[in-house]
Amino acid sequence: MLAGSLYILRKGLIILDSVGIKGNRLKLQIIKMGNLLIGTHNSVTGEKGKGILSWLVTPFSKTQSKTIEEQYNAGCTMFDIRFKQDKDKVVICKHGLWSSKRTLESILNQINNYGNCLVSLTYEGKSNTFLQHQSLIGYYEYIKKKYPNITWQYLAIKYGKNSQGIKCRYDILKVDLPIKTIQGFLPLDGRSWHTYLPIPWLWKKIYNDTPTFNNEYYTYVDFL
């Protein structure tokens, strides 16, 4: 385990790396200098989907219309990335039934080359045992070492212990940079009746069509 403290909480296993947090906070201060803090929700859904199923679920799964490169060029420096293995055991980016053509590592390599971005990783599935948690944490540590130019925020599981039906309750496994963020989109995760009409672009139009950004806290948005 990295230097730091280990806490067992009701929602799962959280490891806080105090040494890593200090370094990441310094990186964050450099990124903040003179910049609006823009983040995107389910960032990779602006990339091309894989297969006919991804095409069919596009209205319900895509929360971005710009690619990672286009988001970065528009000022985004915080990316929310979801991942899972496909049937061939290749780790790809996912959101629900939507799958990306690109692998997770191809996306991370691109962001790593930018050199001034934050990334949070969420496993798009369930992890119910200590060994499964440890496997995900081990993969996360491998990814962090392979892409050192990225400032890492956290590793999470989408369908945590308290998830029920359409209600997603995330479990956080590993925190590298605990920071305040602003949610500039309507979550369709079972917290409200809007989940029964899961069309992100529609709710973006109604509720968050003109989000505002600042240089103090990151704001996550749909369809940057």
N, C-alpha and C positions, 0 to 999 in steps of 0.2 A: 504494500500500500504506500501511496505517496505520503509525504509529511503532512500532518493535519489531524483532523479528528473524525471519528466514525460515530454516526448517530443512527439508532434504529428508531424509526417513527412509525406511527400507525399506517401511513400511506406508503411505506416501503423503505428502502435502504438509501440513505443519502450520505455521500462522502464529501467533506469539505476539505479541499487542499489549500491550506493557509499560505503556503509558499507560492503556489500557482496563482492564487487570487491576487496577491500583491503585484506580481509581474503583469497580470492581465489588466489590473487597474491602471498601471502605468501606460500600457499600450492604449487603453481606452482614452486616457487624457490626451494622447497624441492624436488619435483619430478625431476627437471632439474639436480640436483647434480650428475655429473658423468655419465649421461645417454644420449644416442642419443634420439632425440625427434621424435618418430614414431607415425603416426596416420593412420587410415584406413578409406576409403570412403565407405559409405553404409556397415558398419562393420558387421551387422548381416546376410548379404546374404551368409556368409560362413556356416551358420547353415542349418539344413535340412528344405526343403520347405514343405508346407502343400497342399496336393491334386494334382490332375493331371494337373490343370492349372499352378501351380507353376513349375511343372516338364517341361511342354511344353515351358514356357517362360524363362527357366534357361539360355540359351545362351545370352539373351537380358537383363536380370535383375540382374544376379549375378556378383558382382564386387569383391568378395572374395572367396577363395578356402579353407581358414582355419576357424575353429570355433573361437569363442571369446577366449576360453582358449588357443588355438594354437597361435592365434595372440598375446595374452599377453605373452606367453612363448617365442615368437619370438622378444619381446621387445616393442610391441605396448602399449602405455599408453594413447592414445587419440582415442575415439570411436565416430563415426558419426552414430547416430541411428535414423531410420525413423519409425514412428508408425501410426496406425489407428485402429479404432474399426472394428471387423469382423461382420458378419451378426447376431452373437449371442451377440453382444455388449461387446465382450472381446477385450481388447486392446492388439494387437499383433504388431510385427515388419513387416514392408512392404517395398517393392520397386516396384512401378508400379503395375503390375498384380501378382507379386510374393508375397507370404505370408509365414511367418515362422511358424513352428510347435510350437515354444516356445512363450510365452507371453512376453510382454515388461518387466513386473516386474520380471520375472524369469531371464532375461538377466541383468537387473539393479542390482538385488540381487547378482548375481555372480560378477559383476564388483565392487560393493560396498564392497564385501569381500576381494578384492585385496587391497583396501585401498590407492592406489596411482595413480588414473586414472582420466582423464578428459572425460566428455561426453557432446556432443551437441545433442539436440533433435529436430527433424523436423517432423511436422505433414504432412503426405503424402496425402494431400488433399487440399481443399479450405476452407477459413474462411473469409467471406465477410463483416461481421457486427461487430460492437463494442462488442455486447453481445457474439458472437462466440469467438472473441479474448479473452474476459475476462474469458470465460469458459476454454479455453486452458491454459491461464496463471494460473488460479486456480488449474487446474490439475498438471501443472508444479510445482507449489509451494508445492502441496501435495507430489509429487514424491521427491522433494528435501529434504523435512523434513523426509521422510521415509528412504532415503538412504543418510545419512549425510557424509559418507566416500568418496563419489564421489565429485570431483571438477567440478562444472557445468559451461559450457561455454555460451550457449545461447539456446533459444527456437525460432524456425522459422516455417513458413508455406511454403510448397513447391510451391504451385500454388498461388502466390500473386496477387495483384490487376493488375499488368502490364503483367501477363502471357497471351499469345495468342497462341492457337493451340499447337504445339510441343515446343514452347518457354516457358521455366519455368523461372519465375522471383520471387525469394524468398523474402518474407517479414519477417523481424526480429521482433519478439514481445517482447523479454526479453533478456537482455544482463547481464550476471553475471561476465564474464571475457573477456574483449576486448583485444585480443592478435593478433599478426601477425602470419599467417600460410602460408605455401607454398603448392600450388596445384601441386602434383606430378602425376596427371592423366589427361586424356583428358575428359573434361565434355561433356556429350551427352545430352545437355539440350536446344538445338535449337540455340546455338550461332555459330555453324558452320555446313557445309554440312555433317560432320561425323555423325550427329544425324540421318540421313536417313539410315545409316547402323549401328544400335545400338548394336554392339557386343563388349562389354568392353574388353574381353580378346584379341581380334584382335588388337585393338588400343594400348593396353598395350604392345603387342609384337613389334609393329611398332615404337611407340614413347617413351614409358617410361619403357622399359624392365629392366633397371638397375638404379633405382632411388638412389639418394644419400641423406643421412641424416646428421644432425648436432646437436649440443647441445644448440643451441640458439633459433631456430624456429622449430615448428612442421611442418613436411611434411606429407600430406595426400596422400596415394597411393591406387591403386587397386591391388588386388592379391599379398598381402605381402608375 
